[in-house]
Structure formats: structure tokens, C-alpha cells
Amino acid sequence: MATSITLIGLSGSLRHESLNTHLLRAAQERLPQGCTLVIESIAAIPLYNFDVETAHGIPGPVTALKDAIAA
């Protein structure tokens, strides 16, 4: 039985032409069979603010990224 592995890739740069983002895309194309690299973005992740979290809950983009990592 084959095992499949899913990896989450995050680039620390928001610039579209970032070298790190290009490296993630290149890695995504070269993974061995049975491996998947899902490239996620930090673009919508706000700076942490406990007051905002207390008043409004955890921001949706944070929850979405957390769920993608947990999956």
C-alpha cells in the first residue's frame, strides 16, 4: 500500500517574484510520486493582536491556514 504525503509550503515573502516563492514552485514540480506540496500564503494573516482576537475571535485566514496544516 502506497503512502501519500502532503506538505504545506510557506514563503516568508509576499512579493510575487520572490526567490523563495519560486523555489517552492520549483520544489512542487519536482516532488516524488506520492508527495504533494500545497503552497499557502501568509498575505491575509494579520499581525497578532490579542485585543482583536478577544473581541472578534481568530481571524478567518488564520483558521484556514491552521486547518490546512492540521489536515
C-alpha positions, -999 to 999 in steps of 0.1 A, spaced: 0 0 0 15 34 -11 17 62 14 9 97 3 25 127 20 12 162 18 34 191 27 25 228 33 49 253 19 50 289 32 72 317 18 81 344 42 79 370 14 47 385 0 64 396 -33 51 376 -62 85 373 -78 102 363 -45 131 338 -49 117 317 -20 83 316 -37 99 305 -69 119 278 -51 86 265 -36 70 263 -70 101 245 -84 100 220 -55 63 215 -61 70 204 -97 98 180 -87 84 160 -58 85 123 -60 53 103 -67 31 101 -36 41 136 -24 21 168 -27 33 203 -19 5 227 -12 17 263 -13 -1 285 11 2 323 16 7 345 46 -7 375 27 -40 376 46 -26 368 80 -28 399 102 -3 408 128 -12 392 161 -34 414 183 -48 397 214 -74 425 218 -88 419 183 -88 382 189 -106 386 222 -132 409 206 -137 392 173 -122 357 175 -94 342 155 -93 357 120 -106 335 92 -74 334 72 -56 322 104 -81 294 109 -79 284 72 -41 281 74 -43 262 107 -68 238 92 -46 233 61 -17 224 83 -37 201 105 -51 182 75 
